């Protein structure tokens, strides 16, 4: 059972990201402020839901959230500042768009950088503990999946319609066979040969 809030009476924004472990594409982060009355029997960490459930819940979240926003850092930013910093920066980009401004930020994971003077709290597996973080995980995941499906049309050999840029065996084989695209993260170990050399 997910908790509706961490500190009653405060405007809380939940934050989460999607695509941190991918070999290609941006990292997407979302920030969501839910009303205190929000209720759902299936809302959970996006990884625990089916694709159909995620997209169904996205429509509910977009309709009922007090505020929501998505922030993106592309593969060039990821290569320049590393994936951890890019994930946090994408969260900051999302938070900057929220109206009203949150009084407390709930973050999935154990790392975050201060967002102005707004207090924050980090929670490992927070997307399975708090509704607002779970909602953010669903928005980040579904909007990123939409993006990867769109660019799949230009590079179908990499299977992004299925792997969404994650390091599957077939994705690595496609990189070894066809090389990298403009969407790949050059600072990541992209092929099995690179992985073996790193061991």
N, C-alpha and C positions, 0 to 999 in steps of 0.2 A: 504494500500500500504506500503510494507516494505521498509525501508531505506537501501541503499546499504552500507552506512558507517556513522560513527559518526564524524570522523575528516578526511576530504579529504587529501590525500597525505601521510597518515601513513599506515603502514602494520598492519591491525587490525585482531585480532583473536576473534571469538565469542565462548563463552563457555556455556554449559548447561549440566544438569545431567538428569538421568532417574532412577527411582526405589527408590527414597528417602523415600516414604511412604509405601514401601512393608514390609511384614512380613518375607520374605525369599529371598535369593539370594543377589548378590552384588549390589552395586550402580555403574552405568556406567556414565562416563562423556566424553564429546567429545569437541575438540577444532578444529575450522575450519577457515582457511584463504581463502576467496573467491577473485577472480579477480575483478577488478573494473567494468569489462564489464559483469559480471554475471547477468543474468536476468531469471526470472521465473514467470509465471502467477499464479501458485498455491502454491508456497513456503509459508509456514506459520508455526506457532506453531504446533508441531507434534500432539498435542491433538486435534487440529481442523481438522485433516486430516484422511482419511480412511486408513486402513492398506495397501491397494493396492497403494494409493497415496504415502504413506511414503516409501515403498520399491522402487517404481518407481523413486522418488526423490533421494533416496540414491544412486542409480546408476549414476544419473546425477551429484550429489555432488562429489562422489568419482572420477569421470572422469574429472570434470572441476575445482575442488578446486586447489588453489595454493599449499595448504598443509592441511592435516587433520590427526587427531590422536584420539585414544580412551584410556582413563585411567579407571582402575577398582580398587575398594576397596571391598574386600569380606566381608562376614558376620562376620568373626572373627575380622577384623579391625574395622568394624562398632560397634561391641559390646565393643571393647577396647577403642575407642576414640570418640564415638557417631556419629550419622548419619550426623550432620552438618559438623563436622571436616572431616569425611570420604568423603563427597561429594566434599569438597574443595580440599582435598588431591588427589582425583581422577582427578579433573580438573588440578591440578599441574602436575600430571603424564602425562596427555595428552599434556599439554603445553610444557613439557620438550622434547617431541618428534618432535616438529614442526621445519621444516627448509623451508624457512627462519624463524628466530625468530621474533615474533610480536613486534611492537613498541607500541601497545596499546591493552589491553584486555577488551573486552566487556562481561560482566557476566550477566546471567539471575538471577534475585533475588536481595536481598538487603544485602547479606553477602558474604565476600570474604576475603582472607588473601593475603598480598602482595606476588607476584611472582617475587622474586629478586628485581631488580630496575625498572621493567617494569610497567608503569602506568596502572591503570585499572579503569573502571567505571561500576557500578552496575545499573541495570535497572529492576524494577519490571515489570513482563510480557514482558521482553525484547525479548522473542522468538516471540512475535507478533509485534515487532517494527523494528528489524534489521535482515537482511538476514543472516548474519554470525551466529547469535545466533540461528535463526530458523533452519539453516542447522545443527548446532551442536545438537540441540534437536532431529532432525530426526536420526542422526547417533547414538546418545546415546540410543534412544528408540528402534531402530530396532536391533542394536547389542545386547542390553539387552534382547529383546524379543527372539532373536535367542538362546541365552544362556538358558533362562528359558524353552524354548521348548525342548532343548537338555536334560536338567536334568529332565524334566517331565517324560521322558521314564522310569526313575528309580523310580519315586515316583508318579505314575499316580493318586493316590487317592486324591491328593491335588489340582488337576485341574489347574496346572500351564500353561497348553497349552491355557487356557482361561483367568485366572485371573492374570497370569504373576507374581504371588507372592503377589499381592495386597490383602488387608484385606476384602475380600468378606465374606458374611455370610457362604457360602459353604466352603471356605478355613478355617475359624475359627472352623466350625463344624468338619472338617477333622482332625484338630489339636487336638480337644477335644477327638475325637474318636480314633485316631491312634498315638497321641503323636507328638513330633517334630522330624525333621530330622537334619542332619549335616548342611543343608542349611538355617535353620531358625535362625533368630536374637533373641538370648536369652534375650536381654535387652528390647525387645519390648513386649507390652501387646498382647499376641497371641490368647487368647480365650475370649469368652464373659464373663466367670466367672472372669477373671482378670480385664476386663473392668468394671464390676459391683463393684468389690472390690475397684477400684480406684476412684469411684464416691463419 
